[in-house]
Amino acid sequence: MTTQQDIPGRTVYIVSDGTGITAEALARSVLSQFNLTFSRIHIPFVDTLDKVRQAKDQIQAEREKTGQLPIVFSTLVIPELVTELRKADALHLDVIQTFVEPLRAELGISPKEEIGLSHQNMESLEYKKRIEAINFTLEHDDGQSNRNLEDADVILVGVSRSGKTPTSLYLAMQYGLKVANYPLIPEDFERGHMPKALQPYKNKLFGLTIQPERLAEVRNERRPNSRYAALDNCRYEISEAEGMMNLENIRYLSSTSKSIEEIATAILSNLRSY
């Protein structure tokens, strides 16, 4: 009987006519369902026949070297390139074609089959909004500025190292949201209320908390053996921060076991329902 330990790891090729972000995201999500070792090789900007032939030859060489079918996630949109890539002996998972063909049949029209349509219109309002959001978020990281807080879509609060900065940047980059974030510090706990600058914007506040043990681990990576990273101090800060957020009726969630994507989705859901 074959066991999981008997199954060798596989090489996964992520081939795209652009950056490969879409294919990478799908590959990561799908492959996470299998408890195996995967070696991922990215081949971006495959937008000509010469480039796709090079990719095909590389994949075919892997097949001949290992005797196993390489796994290929691709987002090529030009049929001629797709056909050429498929000449490699591999398991081909065409991210775009899987959806384009059923839509072609249902809608009764042909797709444009042009490279880079999803990344065009760099001067569009949406793109400008995202750049403005990133600039705003960087300016308002870690309580650096109180300017224009009325323009913030959301203001994240929580103790230091609870995940505010990466979550803020993710929301700005992916969703074009202007996000400020503020650390809650011992002085705030002594005063018993949120920083004065935030009080007019309570409807925009969202809190992040974290398990004290995890917080101590994270802080020890930054300041080993410090009071800042001591477990008893982490427990104190988390207890005080959660107590303050409960008292002031601020929505919050724990970042302990959640990815940035999960945290951002939860925040977006809360914003829409508020």
N, C-alpha and C positions, 0 to 999 in steps of 0.2 A: 504494500500500500504506500502511495506517494504521500509524504508529509510536507508541510510547509518548508521545513529545513532543507528538503531535497530539491526544491525549485530554485534554480539559479536566478540571479538578478537579470534584468533586461535593460537594454539601451533604448532610450526614448529620444526621438528626434522631434524638435519643434521647429517647423518650417513655415516661414511667413514671407509675404511680399512687402511687409512693413516691419514694425518693431517686434512683433510676436507676442505682445502683451496679452492679447485675447486668447491665443492658443495656449500660452503658458498658464493663464488662469484656469482654463478648462482642464488642461492636463493635470495640473496640481490637484484640482478638485476630484477628478476621476481617479487618479492614481492613489489618492489618499485612502480609497476604499479597499486597497489591497496591501496587506502587510508584507510587502516584498521590498527589496532594494532596487531602485531604479536610478540609472545614470542618465541624466538629461543633457542633451546637446542642443544648443540653440543655433539655428541658421536663419538669421533675419535678412530682410531686404533681398529676397529671391524674386526679382522682378524681370528677369530676362531668361531666354532659353539657355544661354551659356551658364548662368548661375544655377538654374534648376538642374542642368545636367551634372554640374559639379556636386550638387546636393545628392542627386540620384546615385552617382558613382560612390560617394562617401557612404551612403546607406547600404548600397549593394556590397561594398567591401566589408562592412560590419557583418552582414549576413554570411558571407563566405568565410570570414575569420572565426565567427563564433558558432556557426551552424544553427543559430536561432533567428527567428523573424524579428527584426527591429520593429519597434512601435513608432508610428509616425503620426503626429498631430499636425495638421496643416491648415492654413487659412489663405491659400492661394485662390484668387478669384477668376483668373483668365484660364479658360478650359484647356488651351494648348499647353500651359505650364502644368496644370493638374495632370493631364494625360502623360506628359513626359516624366513627372515625378513618380507616377504610379508604375512605371516600368521597373522600378526597384522592387525586389522581392521582399515585401514587408507587410505588416498589418497597417493599412492606411485608414486613418480617421480624419475625414475631410470636414472640418468644422463649418466652413461656409457652404460647401456643396450640399451637405446633409439637409440644410434648411432652404437653400435657394431653389432646388428642383421641385419640392412639394409646393412652394409658394408660386413658382412659375406656372405649375399646373392649375392651382386654385385661382390665381389672379388673371390668368390668360394673357399675360404680358411677359416679355423677356427682360431679364435683369440687365443693367448697364455693363456689367463685366469690366469695370474700370478699377484700377489699383488706387488705394488711398482715399476712397470716397468718405470713409468714416473720420478721416483726419484732415479733410479739406476745410475751407472757409476759416482759416486761422485768424482772420480779422472779424469774425462774426461776434455778435453781442455776447454769445455764450462763452467764447474764448476770452474776451476782454473781461467778462465778469469773473472768470476763474483766476485770471492774473491779478485782478484787484483783490480778490478774496485771499490769495496767497500772500500778497504784500501786507494786507491788513493783519492777517494772522501772525506773520513774522513780527510785525511791529508790536503786537499785543501779546507776545509769548511771555509766559511766566511773570505777568503783572508789570511788564516793562513800561506800558503806557496806559493812561486813563483817557486819552483823547478819543473822541468820536465813538464812545461805547454805545451810544444810541444807534449806531449803524451796525452793530454786531447782530448776527442771526442767533448766536448762542454764546454764552459765557460759561466755560468749564471751570469748576472749582474742585479742590481736593488737596490732600497733603502732597508734599514734594515726592516725586517718583511714582505717582499713582497712574500715570499714563496719559496725562493731559496734553503734552506737547505732540506726541505722535498722532493722537486722535484728532487734535486740532488741525494739523497739517493734512491728514487724510481727508477730513471733511472739506477743507479748502480746495485741495487738488482734485478730488473726485466729484464733488458736488457743488463747488463754487460758493461755499458758505463762508461768510466772514465770522471767524471764531476768535474770541479772546480767551485766555486762560489765566487763572490766578491761583497761586499756592496759598493754602491755609496754613498759617504759622502759629507758634505758641502765643504770640501777642494777640492774635484774633481770639484764641480760646480764653485768654485772660479777660478780654473785653466782653466776651460772651455774645458776639454778633459778627456778621459778615463785615469785611472791609467796607468802610464808609463809601468808597467810590462805587461799590457794586449795589448798594441799597436801592437806588432808583430803578434798577434793572432786574428785580427779583424774578420777573416773569421770563427772563432770558437765561436764568441760571440753571445749570445741570451739574450734578456732582458725580465724581468718580471716587470710589473707595477701593480698598484692597486688603487682603488678609495680612495681619501684622507680620506673620512669619515670612510671607513672600516679600513684603516691603523691606524687611530686614536684610534678606538676601540681595535684593536689588541695590539697596543703599550701601551694603558692604562692598559691592563691586566698585562703587564710586569712592567711598571713604571707609576703608577697612578699619575695624576696631574703634570706631568713633562713637561718641554719644548719639550723634545723628542716626547711626545705623543700629544702635542697641535695641534689642527686642522689646524691652520694657518701655523705651521711649516710643517705638513704633506703635505699641499697643495703646499708649496714652494718646498719641496724636490721632490715631484712627478712631478711638472711642470718642474723643472730643469733637472731631470733624463730623462723625455720623450723628452725634447728639445735636450739634448745631444745625445740621441740615434737616434733621427731623423736627427740631424746634421751629425752624423758619419755613417748614413745608417745602423744601427743595427736593425735587426728584433726583435720585441718584442710583447708580448700580455699581457692582463690584467688577473690577477689571482683572481679577486674579486669574481666572481660567478662560478668559475671552480674548479672541484675536481683535486687532484694531478694526477689522471689517465688521465683526459682530458688535463691538461697542458702538461704532458709527451708525450701524443699522438701528440699534436700540434707541440711540439719541434721535435719529430722524423720525422714528416711529412716535416717540414722545412729542417731538415738535409738531407733528401733523395732528396729533390728538389733543393738543393743548388749546 
